[in-house]
Amino acid sequence: MITPLKIPQECAQPYSVADINQAVGEMIEQGNTLVWVQGELSNFKQASSGHCYFTLKDKQCRIPAVIWRSVLPRIKFTPDDGMEVMVIANLRVYQRGGYYQLDVSRMQPSGQGALYAAFEALKKKLSAEGLFDDIHKKPLPESVRRIGVVTSKQGAAFRDIIKVLSVRAPQTDIVLSSVPVQGDGAATAIAQAIDTLNAYGNISCLIVGRGGGSIEDLWPFNEECVARAIFRSAIPVISAVGHEIDFTIADFVADVRAPTPSSAAETAVPDTRENERYFANLSKRFAYRITGYMRDCFLRYGQARARPALRKPVRLLLEYRQQIDNLHDRRTRAAVRTVVTAKTQIAHAASRLQDLSPLNVLARGYSVVQKKSGESVTRCDQLVVGEEVRLRLHKGEAHGTVSKITPAISRG
């Protein structure tokens, strides 16, 4: 026999489980549910929807948590199990499961706050000294025969660099200075390697870097000794630290910043395959031009051979001689005609001059009266009675004295 429950008077009716979970959720969410929590990541996984689910735990307890897909781009590193992180989240109740969880809006590895402050302080200091100024940036050489690499020989970064160079420029020599790229003493080793490769000489450029990681892993490249070693390097330095979103002090000081080690190798050397294609194209163009030139030469040669001057030169010479004789005859006849025409014109002009000559007038019985001075007399008022005059006749002269002057009768 089942004993009936004794219901208190304040409980008017029973609640469903969903009602209880909803009520608890509303109670929690009515207050300020934004919390800052530190713990270790566990069971981190990303669903097909793009949302990430994990557990945040410490030595005593654990809390379920979620990063929604819309929030994920704000996370600037790759979360992984066992990583100590700090999160900013809202406390929510998952009503269907009946438990509360953290809706994460921000996440960073633990200790990053202090490291970030140190990063900003050093960045400000070196910037004020001018280590980041473009005036100090050295251009990369156009021709690269030997590349110095400062990284770990066991790291993926070095393998990526070798892979790219073997494809793009297999003739390029690589000088590796293997160094630890994280942990204590890594920064000092990196700075010494840069100085050593500068002393080694005969190196076209340097690639300094490593693969991606947390801010703690990349921290040696934020050390002042590394920054100053890059700045004093006489060899152009390409910084290739982490992934594309990672920035370090080394990136700001270096002459060129590459987002990844692979892209650093691509930046350092031109693609030999592209050069091969370029020269192959030039060879084709050269062969085409030579073929066209030779074809034109043979064409002109054939045309020259077909000319009469080359086929029958003696006959052509005789024709030229005959043409010269014809021209000579034509020139002679033209000269004769010119002389005859000139003589005729001269005779005609002489005849006209003869007609106009004053001697012809004298021949008709007229004479010319001249004074003793030789002045011709045309009016009577030019003479006086008793003056000697000379009469010029058609043939000969006569001399006399003026005995009488008769003025001309005016006809008016």
C-alpha positions as CSV (number, residue, x, y, z in Angstrom):
1,M,0.0,0.0,0.0
2,I,1.4,3.4,-1.1
3,T,1.3,6.1,1.5
4,P,0.1,9.4,-0.1
5,L,2.4,12.4,0.0
6,K,1.6,15.0,2.6
7,I,1.5,18.2,0.5
8,P,2.3,21.4,2.4
9,Q,-0.4,24.1,2.2
10,E,2.0,26.6,0.4
11,C,2.3,24.2,-2.5
12,A,-0.9,24.8,-4.4
13,Q,0.0,22.5,-7.3
14,P,2.9,20.4,-8.6
15,Y,5.6,21.8,-10.9
16,S,7.1,20.1,-13.9
17,V,10.9,19.5,-14.1
18,A,11.0,22.1,-16.9
19,D,9.2,24.6,-14.7
20,I,11.8,24.1,-12.0
21,N,14.7,24.5,-14.5
22,Q,13.2,27.6,-16.0
23,A,12.6,29.1,-12.7
24,V,16.2,28.5,-11.6
25,G,17.4,29.9,-14.9
26,E,15.4,33.1,-14.4
27,M,16.6,33.5,-10.9
28,I,20.2,33.2,-12.0
29,E,19.8,35.4,-15.0
30,Q,18.0,38.2,-13.1
31,G,21.3,39.2,-11.4
32,N,24.7,40.0,-12.8
33,T,25.8,36.7,-14.3
34,L,29.0,38.0,-15.9
35,V,32.0,36.2,-14.3
36,W,35.7,36.0,-14.8
37,V,36.9,32.4,-14.3
38,Q,40.3,30.7,-14.4
39,G,40.7,27.0,-15.0
40,E,42.0,24.2,-17.1
41,L,40.4,23.2,-20.4
42,S,39.1,19.6,-20.7
43,N,37.2,17.7,-23.4
44,F,37.5,20.6,-25.8
45,K,35.7,19.8,-29.1
46,Q,34.0,21.7,-31.9
47,A,30.7,20.5,-33.2
48,S,29.6,20.4,-36.8
49,S,27.6,23.5,-36.1
50,G,30.8,25.4,-35.4
51,H,30.0,25.8,-31.6
52,C,32.8,24.7,-29.2
53,Y,31.9,22.7,-26.1
54,F,34.3,22.0,-23.2
55,T,34.7,21.7,-19.4
56,L,36.5,24.3,-17.3
57,K,38.0,22.6,-14.2
58,D,40.3,22.9,-11.3
59,K,41.5,20.4,-8.7
60,Q,38.1,20.2,-7.0
61,C,35.3,21.0,-9.4
62,R,34.3,21.4,-13.0
63,I,31.8,23.6,-15.0
64,P,30.5,22.9,-18.5
65,A,31.1,25.8,-20.9
66,V,30.4,26.7,-24.5
67,I,31.8,29.1,-27.1
68,W,29.3,30.0,-29.7
69,R,30.3,30.1,-33.4
70,S,29.8,33.9,-33.6
71,V,32.2,34.4,-30.7
72,L,34.9,32.0,-32.0
73,P,36.7,34.6,-34.2
74,R,37.5,36.7,-31.1
75,I,39.7,33.9,-29.8
76,K,43.2,34.6,-31.1
77,F,44.7,31.3,-30.2
78,T,43.9,27.6,-30.6
79,P,42.4,26.2,-27.3
80,D,43.5,22.7,-26.4
81,D,43.0,20.2,-23.5
82,G,45.2,20.9,-20.5
83,M,45.7,24.6,-21.3
84,E,45.3,26.9,-18.4
85,V,43.0,29.8,-19.4
86,M,41.0,32.7,-18.1
87,V,37.5,33.3,-19.5
88,I,34.9,36.0,-19.3
89,A,31.5,34.4,-19.5
90,N,27.8,34.7,-18.6
91,L,26.3,32.1,-16.3
92,R,23.4,30.3,-18.0
93,V,21.1,27.4,-17.2
94,Y,20.8,24.7,-19.8
95,Q,17.2,23.9,-19.0
96,R,16.9,20.7,-21.0
97,G,19.9,19.2,-19.2
98,G,19.1,20.7,-15.9
99,Y,22.6,22.2,-15.3
100,Y,24.2,25.5,-15.5
101,Q,27.1,26.4,-17.9
102,L,29.4,29.2,-18.9
103,D,28.7,31.1,-22.2
104,V,32.2,32.3,-22.9
105,S,32.7,35.7,-24.7
106,R,36.4,36.1,-24.1
107,M,39.3,33.7,-23.5
108,Q,43.0,34.1,-23.1
109,P,45.8,31.8,-21.7
110,S,46.6,32.4,-18.1
111,G,49.3,34.8,-17.5
112,Q,48.7,36.6,-20.8
113,G,47.7,39.8,-19.1
114,A,51.1,40.3,-17.5
115,L,52.9,39.3,-20.7
116,Y,50.7,41.6,-22.7
117,A,51.6,44.5,-20.4
118,A,55.3,43.7,-20.8
119,F,54.8,43.5,-24.6
120,E,53.3,46.9,-24.8
121,A,55.9,48.5,-22.5
122,L,58.8,47.1,-24.6
123,K,57.0,48.0,-27.9
124,K,56.6,51.6,-26.7
125,K,60.2,51.8,-25.6
126,L,61.7,50.5,-28.8
127,S,59.4,52.6,-30.9
128,A,60.5,55.7,-29.1
129,E,64.1,54.8,-29.9
130,G,63.2,54.5,-33.6
131,L,63.8,50.8,-34.0
132,F,60.6,50.4,-35.9
133,D,61.1,53.3,-38.3
134,D,61.0,52.6,-42.0
135,I,64.2,54.6,-42.6
136,H,66.1,51.7,-41.0
137,K,64.5,49.0,-43.1
138,K,66.9,47.3,-45.5
139,P,65.6,46.1,-48.9
140,L,65.8,42.4,-49.7
141,P,68.4,41.5,-52.4
142,E,67.1,40.7,-55.9
143,S,69.4,37.8,-56.2
144,V,69.7,35.3,-53.3
145,R,72.4,32.7,-53.3
146,R,72.5,31.8,-49.6
147,I,69.8,32.1,-46.9
148,G,70.5,32.0,-43.2
149,V,67.8,30.5,-41.0
150,V,67.4,31.0,-37.2
151,T,65.0,28.4,-35.9
152,S,64.8,25.0,-34.4
153,K,65.9,22.2,-36.7
154,Q,63.2,19.9,-35.2
155,G,60.4,22.4,-35.8
156,A,57.9,22.4,-38.6
157,A,58.9,25.9,-39.6
158,F,62.3,24.7,-40.8
159,R,60.7,21.9,-42.8
160,D,58.3,24.4,-44.4
161,I,61.2,26.7,-45.4
162,I,63.1,23.8,-47.0
163,K,60.0,22.6,-48.8
164,V,59.3,26.0,-50.3
165,L,63.0,26.7,-51.3
166,S,63.4,23.3,-52.9
167,V,60.5,24.0,-55.2
168,R,61.0,27.8,-55.9
169,A,64.8,28.0,-55.9
170,P,66.6,24.7,-55.4
171,Q,69.9,26.3,-56.2
172,T,69.8,28.4,-53.0
173,D,72.1,27.4,-50.2
174,I,70.7,27.3,-46.6
175,V,72.7,27.9,-43.5
176,L,70.8,26.9,-40.4
177,S,71.6,28.1,-36.9
178,S,69.5,25.8,-34.8
179,V,68.3,27.3,-31.6
180,P,65.5,26.7,-29.0
181,V,62.5,28.8,-29.9
182,Q,60.7,28.7,-26.6
183,G,61.5,28.4,-22.9
184,D,64.2,29.8,-20.8
185,G,67.4,30.9,-22.6
186,A,65.7,30.8,-26.0
187,A,65.8,34.6,-26.5
188,T,69.6,34.8,-25.8
189,A,70.3,31.9,-28.1
190,I,68.3,33.5,-31.0
191,A,70.1,36.8,-30.5
192,Q,73.5,35.1,-30.5
193,A,72.6,33.1,-33.7
194,I,71.7,36.3,-35.5
195,D,75.1,37.8,-34.6
196,T,76.9,34.6,-35.5
197,L,75.4,34.5,-39.0
198,N,76.3,38.1,-39.6
199,A,79.9,37.3,-38.6
200,Y,79.7,34.2,-40.9
201,G,79.2,36.5,-43.9
202,N,78.3,35.7,-47.5
203,I,74.6,35.4,-46.6
204,S,72.0,37.3,-48.7
205,C,69.2,37.4,-46.1
206,L,68.1,35.9,-42.8
207,I,64.8,34.2,-41.8
208,V,64.2,34.3,-38.1
209,G,61.1,32.6,-36.7
210,R,59.1,29.6,-35.6
211,G,55.7,28.0,-36.0
212,G,52.6,29.2,-34.1
213,G,51.8,28.7,-30.5
214,S,50.6,30.5,-27.4
215,I,51.9,33.9,-26.3
216,E,54.2,32.1,-23.8
217,D,55.6,30.0,-26.6
218,L,56.3,33.0,-28.8
219,W,57.6,35.1,-26.0
220,P,61.4,34.8,-26.8
221,F,60.7,36.8,-30.0
222,N,59.3,39.6,-27.8
223,E,62.5,39.9,-25.8
224,E,64.6,43.0,-26.1
225,C,67.9,41.2,-26.8
226,V,66.3,39.6,-29.9
227,A,64.9,42.9,-31.1
228,R,68.3,44.7,-30.8
229,A,70.1,41.8,-32.5
230,I,67.7,42.1,-35.5
231,F,68.1,45.9,-35.6
232,R,72.0,45.7,-35.7
233,S,72.0,43.0,-38.3
234,A,73.8,44.1,-41.4
235,I,71.9,41.3,-43.3
236,P,68.3,42.0,-44.2
237,V,66.0,40.1,-41.7
238,I,62.7,38.5,-42.5
239,S,60.6,37.8,-39.4
240,A,58.4,34.7,-39.6
241,V,57.0,34.1,-36.1
242,G,53.8,32.1,-35.6
243,H,50.7,32.3,-37.7
244,E,49.3,35.2,-39.7
245,I,47.4,36.6,-36.7
246,D,50.5,36.5,-34.4
247,F,52.6,39.7,-34.0
248,T,55.8,40.0,-32.0
249,I,58.3,42.7,-31.3
250,A,60.6,40.9,-33.8
251,D,58.0,41.6,-36.5
252,F,58.1,45.3,-35.9
253,V,62.0,45.5,-35.9
254,A,62.6,43.2,-38.9
255,D,63.1,44.6,-42.3
256,V,60.3,42.4,-43.7
257,R,57.5,40.7,-41.8
258,A,56.1,37.4,-43.2
259,P,52.9,35.9,-41.8
260,T,54.3,32.4,-41.8
261,P,57.7,30.6,-42.3
262,S,56.5,29.3,-45.7
263,S,55.6,32.8,-46.9
264,A,59.0,34.1,-45.6
265,A,60.7,31.6,-47.9
266,E,58.5,32.7,-50.8
267,T,59.3,36.4,-50.0
268,A,63.1,35.7,-49.9
269,V,63.5,34.1,-53.3
270,P,61.9,34.5,-56.7
271,D,60.1,31.5,-58.2
272,T,62.7,29.8,-60.5
273,R,59.9,28.2,-62.4
274,E,58.5,31.6,-63.3
275,N,62.0,32.6,-64.6
276,E,62.1,29.4,-66.6
277,R,58.8,30.2,-68.2
278,Y,59.9,33.7,-68.9
279,F,63.1,32.6,-70.6
280,A,61.2,29.9,-72.5
281,N,58.9,32.6,-73.8
282,L,61.9,34.7,-74.8
283,S,63.4,31.7,-76.7
284,K,60.2,31.2,-78.6
285,R,60.0,34.9,-79.5
286,F,63.7,34.9,-80.5
287,A,63.2,31.8,-82.7
288,Y,60.2,33.4,-84.3
289,R,62.1,36.6,-85.1
290,I,65.1,34.7,-86.5
291,T,62.9,32.6,-88.7
292,G,61.1,35.6,-90.0
293,Y,64.4,37.4,-90.7
294,M,65.9,34.5,-92.6
295,R,62.7,34.2,-94.6
296,D,62.9,37.8,-95.6
297,C,66.6,37.4,-96.5
298,F,65.8,34.5,-98.9
299,L,62.9,36.4,-100.4
300,R,65.1,39.4,-101.1
301,Y,67.8,37.1,-102.5
302,G,65.3,35.5,-104.9
303,Q,64.1,38.9,-106.0
304,A,67.6,40.1,-106.6
305,R,68.5,37.0,-108.7
306,A,65.4,37.7,-110.8
307,R,66.5,41.2,-111.8
308,P,67.7,41.7,-115.4
309,A,70.9,43.4,-114.2
310,L,72.1,40.1,-112.7
311,R,70.7,37.8,-115.3
312,K,72.1,39.6,-118.5
313,P,74.4,42.4,-117.3
314,V,76.1,42.9,-120.8
315,R,72.8,43.4,-122.6
316,L,71.7,45.8,-119.9
317,L,75.0,47.8,-120.3
318,L,74.5,48.1,-124.0
319,E,71.0,49.4,-123.5
320,Y,72.3,52.0,-121.1
321,R,75.0,53.0,-123.6
322,Q,72.3,53.4,-126.3
323,Q,70.2,55.5,-123.9
324,I,73.2,57.7,-123.3
325,D,73.7,58.2,-127.1
326,N,70.1,59.1,-127.5
327,L,70.3,61.6,-124.7
328,H,73.5,63.1,-126.3
329,D,71.7,63.6,-129.7
330,R,68.7,65.1,-128.0
331,R,70.9,67.5,-126.1
332,T,72.8,68.5,-129.3
333,R,69.6,69.2,-131.3
334,A,68.2,71.2,-128.4
335,A,71.4,73.3,-128.3
336,V,71.3,74.0,-132.0
337,R,67.7,75.1,-131.8
338,T,68.5,77.3,-128.9
339,V,71.4,79.0,-130.8
340,V,69.2,79.5,-134.0
341,T,66.4,80.9,-131.9
342,A,68.8,83.3,-130.2
343,K,70.3,84.5,-133.5
344,T,66.8,85.2,-134.9
345,Q,65.8,87.2,-131.8
346,I,69.1,89.2,-132.0
347,A,68.6,90.0,-135.7
348,H,65.0,91.1,-135.0
349,A,66.1,93.3,-132.2
350,A,68.9,94.9,-134.3
351,S,66.4,95.6,-137.0
352,R,64.2,97.4,-134.6
353,L,67.1,99.4,-133.2
354,Q,68.1,100.4,-136.7
355,D,64.6,101.7,-137.4
356,L,64.8,103.8,-134.2
357,S,68.3,105.1,-134.9
358,P,68.6,108.9,-135.3
359,L,70.9,108.4,-138.2
360,N,68.0,107.1,-140.3
361,V,66.2,110.4,-139.6
362,L,69.3,112.3,-140.8
363,A,69.3,110.2,-144.0
364,R,65.9,111.6,-144.9
365,G,67.3,115.2,-145.1
366,Y,67.2,116.3,-141.5
367,S,70.1,117.6,-139.6
368,V,71.1,118.3,-135.9
369,V,72.1,121.8,-134.8
370,Q,74.6,121.9,-132.0
371,K,76.2,124.8,-130.2
372,K,79.9,125.1,-129.8
373,S,79.6,123.4,-126.4
374,G,78.0,120.4,-128.1
375,E,74.5,121.2,-126.7
376,S,71.8,120.2,-129.2
377,V,69.5,123.1,-130.2
378,T,65.8,122.5,-130.2
379,R,64.5,126.0,-129.7
380,C,65.4,129.4,-131.2
381,D,65.7,131.1,-127.8
382,Q,68.8,128.9,-127.2
383,L,70.7,130.9,-129.9
384,V,71.8,134.5,-130.3
385,V,72.8,136.3,-133.5
386,G,76.4,135.8,-134.4
387,E,76.8,132.6,-132.4
388,E,78.7,129.8,-134.1
389,V,76.9,126.6,-134.6
390,R,77.6,123.1,-136.0
391,L,75.3,121.3,-138.3
392,R,75.5,117.5,-138.2
393,L,74.2,115.9,-141.4
394,H,73.7,112.3,-142.5
395,K,77.1,112.4,-143.9
396,G,79.5,115.0,-142.6
397,E,79.2,118.2,-140.7
398,A,78.9,122.0,-141.5
399,H,79.8,125.1,-139.5
400,G,78.1,128.5,-139.6
401,T,77.1,131.7,-137.8
402,V,73.6,132.7,-136.8
403,S,72.7,135.8,-138.8
404,K,69.0,135.9,-138.0
405,I,66.6,134.3,-135.5
406,T,62.9,134.0,-136.2
407,P,60.7,133.0,-133.2
408,A,58.2,130.2,-133.6
409,I,54.6,131.4,-134.4
410,S,52.3,130.4,-131.5
411,R,49.2,128.5,-132.6
412,G,46.6,129.1,-130.1
